[in-house]
């Protein structure tokens, strides 16, 4: 059984005469996370321009998004464990370096295949970088209220990156060209790299040992194949061989991965880790809630542009209040957690988000901005911010220090895979109700409304799951001990 206190694992951190201020370490970690999440969504508004300039097919255009998402999801656990074994700072620099160079290559791509290759390498760099951002942050801030606030900032910045993608992309495409949605990462990445080299201290967990290559290959292939299958469902349908074969193959590879890990002396994923209630429950909750939350940005943008007639820039600007709401929710969560407990805050946030989804499901083809976009969007993202911080805190606090990077990768993987699966399912639901992409505004609105009703139901079920499965927290434990 793993010790949650990490007593059996020695965390090593390089000594520094003048350690940097904690806020600076948090800022660098959050900047890396912002870039990673921003690139999931920032290319969406640039896709039509990319297609015209590079002559991409409809399927090729889809792969501009999928190449990044599949590499990101597939290599995340490997990136998290590599940080634990070989150094979190080292993996931060390697991941950010790959990400920045790939952004440069994609920005200057002259052929479609060059852009797709750059996007895949970007996803690989993001998978190495993302887990290190959270472990660097948690290593720099002691457990307690300060760490909860730091995780809240990390959550808010990550969510803000996803939310800002439409606005940032719209500004860059309208003002410059589609190439700048990638090239903008280069100067920002260079600045963060320089700061990380100077200010971040190296750390790793325990003795350096060989990476579990069989396990790494199986889980990476399994997650990548599963993500590919999910990406195919939107265009090919759930019953098609193009979707079913990779979905089944991905599940088979993940099953083989679990068998291998149970028989390996130094496994990539220690089997006991998933037996920890806090780790397992928080990741399942993250996957379930992510399946609705991620789809929210996508369908809100479609509703604004396809039904209400907003331009890409106007659609991005319309979601600014929602972006601010997720930041507010993430910053409020640490204040509520000591009073209500992490589990209760996660449940509360999920129910607030469900109320927003329910409101959004009443949308009409001639809806007013305030009641059809702003207020329900604020509720959805306020709830998302409230829920994400306690879920991340529960997962990290439940694992030992030697598994912090792996758990961080697992959290990001759960969120990413949940979002990919949810978006594929929701897109199918919307298309089935609306009758296709060429449907009129009223039919499209009915399809989008059904998506938000479905999302509300999923979130209510997720809240019940969280209440029943998440650990009650310290206050709950004490009450249980007294009752016993």
Residue, then its C-alpha position, 0 to 999 in steps of 0.5 A: x500500500x502506498x503511503x500518502x505522506x510520502x515517507x517511503x520516498x525521498x524528494x530531492x531538491x537542489x540547494x539554492x543560496x537565494x531561492x526565488x520568491x514563491x510567487x515567481x515559481x508559481x507564475x512560471x508554472x502557470x505561464x507554462x500551463x497557460x500556453x499548453x491549454x491555450x493551444x487546445x482552442x486558439x487554432x479553432x477560429x484560424x481553421x478556415x484561413x489555414x484551409x484556404x492558405x495551405x489547401x487542406x481537405x476537410x479531414x486534414x483540417x480536423x487533424x490540425x486539432x486532433x494531432x495536438x490533442x492525441x499527442x497531448x493525451x497519449x504522452x501525458x502519463x509518460x511525461x509526468x513519470x519522467x519528471x518524477x524520475x529525471x527532474x521536474x525542471x528538466x522536463x519543464x525545459x524540454x517540454x517547453x523547448x519542444x513546444x516553442x520550436x514546434x510553434x515556430x515550425x507550424x507558423x512557417x509551414x508551407x504545406x499541410x503535412x508540415x503544419x500537422x507534424x508541427x501540431x503533433x510535436x507541439x502536443x508531445x511538448x505539451x504532454x511533457x510540460x503540463x505535468x511538471x507545471x503542477x508538480x513544480x508548483x506543489x513542491x514550492x508551496x507547503x501543503x495547506x491553505x497556501x498550496x490550495x491558493x496556488x493550485x487555484x491560481x494554476x487552475x484559473x490560469x489553465x481554464x482561462x487559457x482555454x477560455x481565452x483561445x477564441x478571443x486571442x485567436x480572433x484578434x490575431x487572425x483578424x489583425x495579422x494572419x492565422x500564422x500568428x496563432x502559432x508564432x505568438x508562442x515563440x516569444x512568450x515561450x522564450x521568455x518563460x524558458x529563460x525565467x525557468x533556467x534562472x529561477x526554477x530549482x531542480x527536483x525529483x522524487x527518490x532515486x533515479x531509476x530506469x523508466x518502465x518502457x514496456x508500460x510507457x509504450x503500452x499506455x502511450x499507445x493505448x491513450x493515443x489510439x483511444x483518443x484517435x478513435x474518439x476523434x473519428x466518431x464525430x466525422x464517421x459515427x460511433x458505429x463505424x469501423x473507423x471509430x470502433x476499431x481504434x476505440x477497442x484497440x485502445x481499451x485492449x492496450x490499456x488493459x494490457x498496460x494494467x496487467x504489465x504494471x501488476x508484474x513490474x518491479x518499478x511500474x510507471x503506474x503503481x497499481x496501488x495508486x488507483x486504489x487510493x480513494x482520493x486519487x481514483x475518485x478525483x480523476x473520475x470526477x475530473x473526467x466526468x465534469x470535463x466531458x461537459x465543461x470542455x464542450x461548453x466553449x465549443x458550442x457557445x462559440x458555434x451558437x454565437x457565430x452560426x445562429x446569432x451571427x457574431x464574427x470570430x472576434x465578437x464571439x471570443x469577446x462575448x465569452x470574456x465574462x465567462x473567462x473571468x468567472x472561471x478565474x473568480x471561481x478558482x480563487x474563491x474555492x480555497x476560501x471555501x475549502x477550509x470551511x466546507x471541505x474540499x468534497x462539498x466545494x467540488x459538489x457545490x461548484x458542479x451544481x452551480x455549473x449544472x444550473x448554468x447548463x440548464x439555463x443555457x438549454x433554454x436558448x433561442x434563435x434570437x436570444x439576447x446576449x445577456x440572457x442567452x450567453x453572458x449569465x448562463x456562461x458565467x454560471x457554468x464557468x463559475x461552477x467549473x472554477x469552484x469544482x476544479x481546484x478541490x478535485x486537483x487538491x484531493x488527487x495530489x494530496x492523496x498520493x506520495x511525493x514520489x508519485x506527484x508528477x504521475x498524478x499530475x499527468x493523470x489529472x491532465x489526462x483525465x481532463x483531456x480525455x473527458x473533454x475529447x470524449x464529451x465533445x465527440x458525444x455532444x457533437x453527435x447529439x447536436x448533429x442528430x437533432x439539428x439534421x446536419x451542419x447545413x441546418x437553419x438557425x432554429x434547427x441548430x439552436x435545438x441541437x445546441x440546446x439538447x447538448x446543454x440539457x445533456x450536459x446538465x444531466x451529466x453534471x448532476x450525476x457527477x455531483x452525486x458521484x462526488x458526494x458519494x465517493x470523494x473523501x470527506x476531508x479532515x472535517x469529515x474524518x473527525x466527525x466520522x471518528x467522533x461518531x464511531 
